[in-house]
Amino acid sequence: MLPHDRGTFFDRVRAKNPGLRCTLREVSPRDTNNPIPRDCDLYIGSGGPGSPYDGNDLPWYADFAAFADWVHANADRTDGEQKALFGVCHTFELLVMHFRVAEMAMRDSRKFGVMPIYTTPEGQRHPLLASFRDRLFSFEHRHWEAIHLDAARLAELGGTLLAQESRDGHSKGRAILGLAIGAGIETVQFHPEADRAGVVSWIARPDQAAAFRATYGEETFQAMLRTLDDPNRLARTFALVIPGFLQRRFNALATARGYAPIDPPSADDVMAAFGTAPLPLIPPPPPSVPIGARA
């Protein structure tokens, strides 16, 4: 679980349920080979770095595969022991590979920066992304992509395609960016945990600004700055996606266990995520020098 989600989520739970114990457990299976605990209720799998193929012959990967199957199998329980997993980026890639719902392929070049994410008709009806209608904005940073969806396999698992790189599935890129895998697993390739302050700090670094401009051009760079200055874009994704998952999943447990439910994230949460700090002054790129001329 990411720090901002833990604090706000636990505060909301305790406000409605004074005395209810909330516990955070962190484990890094890839670094330690420690097994993923099975006595938690809600799970968040983080991003990378690294290839989704790294370590798939090691004990931690076998445990992750068994864990994913266990979450999938326990998601339909109604006795207060439902399990739920939200996966980000690297975890998304591992889930895609484990459940064999698409092909994981290396991109020709890194995709990075604040990008549009296009919801499918099913994604627009799914509670994870319904608040965004046909498009949301989030930070991406990846060398890999899920392509060639196996729709029959996904349907067999009770899953749904939620989001993709292009509205039509191919013109801006062919990547699959969001999936529900059965009732218990929701997972995305992008980074909904990336907040505005963090991304502003990232793009204010001269090396990152230069890399983005070189890859996507000045017009797209300026469009990204405008996106960062719009509270209905990155801040909205940050405030609604993972906090909304936690709220929904807690309330499902609350019904079975007799807890008081908590309220969903609101417009106030979006504005709090946006903050009040203006964008830093990011200098324009240096002028190009014609071949044969001296600067």
N, C-alpha and C positions, 0 to 999 in steps of 0.2 A: 504494500500500500504506500502511496506517495504522501509526503508530509502534509501538503495542504488538504488532501482528502481526509487524512486521519483526524486532524484537529477539528475541522468543521463538522465532519460526520459524527465523531464521538461527542462533540458538544451538543449536537442536535439530538442524538439518542438520549443522552443524560438529561437534557432539558425536559424531555417528555417522559423519561423513565428514571427518576432519581434513584440512585443506588444500584442501578444495573451496571454490572461490571463489563467494561469494554477492554479487550486485550489485543494488542498488536504483536504479531510474531513475524519476524523477518528471517528468511532463509535464502541462501545463494547456492542452489544445488550445483550449478556449473563450476563454481569455484571450490566447493568443499566436498561434493558428492554426498552431502547430507540429504536424507529423504525429505520430501515435502510432507509436512504434518497433515494428518487426515482428521484432526479434531477441531478444525476451524469451520466457520460458516461461510464466509465470503473470502474470495481470493482475487488478488490482482497480480498478474504476471507482467513484468517490466520489459523494456526494450533491451537492446544489445549492450555492447557492440559485438560484431563478429558474424561469421557465416552461419546460417541455420544448419549447415551440415557439419559444423565443428563439434566433435565429441559425441556423435550419434552412435559410437561403439563403446561408450563409457557407461558406468553404472547409473549416473545421474539421468541419462537420457531414457534408459529403461524405466526408471522410477517416474519420470515425467510422463511417459506414455501411459503407464498404469494409472497415474493420477488423473490424466485427462479422461481416460475411460471411466474412472470412478466418478468424476464429477458429472459426466454425461449420463451415467446410469442412475445417479441419485437425484437428478434435477426434478423429476416428476413426483417425488415423495410429498406427501401432504401431512406428515406427522411431526413437523417441526425440525426435520433433519435434512431439508433440502440443501443442496450445495450449489454454489454459483461461482463462476470464474469470468473475470474480464482480462483479456490479453491485449498487450500493446506491442506493436512492431515485431521484435524478435520472438516474443511469445506467439504472436499471430502466425509468424512463419513456421514455428514448430508445430502449431496446431494444424495448419494447412497440410504440412507433410505427414503428420501422424494420422490424421483422419482421411488423407488421400482425396481431398476435395478439389485440388488444383495442382498445378506444377509450379515449383519454386525455381525461378531462373534469375541469373545475375543480369543486371541492367548494363547497357553499354556505358553509361556514365552515372555518377551519383545524382540522386534527386534530393534537393534540399531547399529549405525556405518555407515561407507560408504559402500554402497552395489551396485551391478549391477542391473540395471533395463532393462528388455528385451522388446523391442518394437514388436508389432504385425505387420503383413504385412500392415494393415490399418494405424497403427501408423507411419510406415516408409514412408507413403505417405502423412500423415497429416502435415501441416506446423508447428505445435507445436514441433514435434520430428523428422522431416525429416532430419535434419542436423546430426543426430546421427546414422543413419542406424539401425543396429540390437541391439545396446546396448548403454546405457549411465550409468554414475555413479552419485549417489546422496546420501545425508545423510538421514538415516531413524531413526525414534524414535517413536515406536508405540506398543501399547498393543492390537490393534484391526486389523482386516483384512476384506476386502470385498471378499466374495467367492460366488460360485454358481451363476454366471452371468445369468440373464434372458435376453437372446439374443433377444427374440421376443419383450419384453418390451422396450429394448434399441433401437431397430429398429423402433418401433412405435413412439418413441420420436425423431427420426432422429439422433440417436447417434451412436458412434463407440467405440469399445475397442481399446485403444491405447498402453497400456503397462501392463506387468504382472511380477510376481516375478520369474517365470521360463520361459525359452524359449519354453518348451513344455507344459507349463501350470500346471505342478505338481511336477517335480523332485526336485526342490529347494524350493518349497513352492507353494501354490495354490492361493495366493492373487492377486487380480486385483489392478493394481497400476496407471492406467491412463485411463481416459474416456473423450470423447467429448459427451456432452448431447445436441443434437440439434446444431443449428448454433451458439449459443451464450454462451455456457458454456463449458469450458475446465478445467479439474480438475485432480489432482494427489494426491496419498497417501504419496509420499515422499516429501522431503524438498528442492526444487530447489533454495530457497533463502539462504541456508546454504553456506557460503563462506569458502574458504580454511583456512583463518586466524582463523575464529571462530572454525572450526572443529579441526584444529591443537591445539588450546588452550584447547579444550574439551578433546582430546585424551591424551594431555600431563599431565592431572590431574592423579595422581597415582590411585585414586579410579576408574576412568573410564577405564584407561588402564587395571587395574586388572580385572574389571568386563568383559571387552571385551575378554581378554585372557581366563578367566574362562569359558565364554560362547562359544567362537568360536575356541579357541586354538591359539598357538603361530604362526603357519604357516599362518593362516588367518590374524592375527594381523600384521605380517610383510607385507603381501600382501596389507593390507589397507594403511600402511605407503608408500609403493611404489606407490599406487594409488594417495595419497596426493601429491606425488612429481612428478606427471605427469600432465602437463598443459592441456592435452587433455581429462582429466577425470572430477574431481569435478569442477575445474575452468571453464571448457567449459559449464557444466550444469548451473552453476551460471550465466554465461555471456549471455547465449543464450535463456534459456527457458522463464523466466518471461519477460526479456527485449524484446524478440522476440514477445511474446504475445502482449505487450503494443504497439510495433511498428506496428504490423499488424492491430491491432484494431484502433489505431489512424489513420492510413492511410485509412482505410475504411470510417471513419468519414470525413477525409480530402477530399476525393473524392466527398462526398455529400455536404460538407459545403464550399468548395472552399479554404481550407487550402493547404499549401505546404506540401507534404509528407516528412517523415523523413527516413533516411537510416536504414537498419537493422543492428543489432550488428555484429561486424566483428572479425577477428582473433586478431586484436589489443586489442579489448575488452576482449578477452579470456586471453591474456597475462597480461593485467592490472589486471584482477581478480586473476590470479595466483600469481602475486607479485614476489618479489625477495628474501624474507626471507627464509633461509633454515629451514628444520624441526628441532625442538629442539631435543636434545639428550634425548631419552626416555630409562631409564635403563631397562635391561632385568629382567624377573621375578626372584624372589628369588629361589634358588635351593630347590627342594623338599627334605624332610627328611624322610628316611625310618621309618616305624612304629617300635617303640621300641628304636630308636636311639635318641641322643640328639644333637641339633644344636650347 
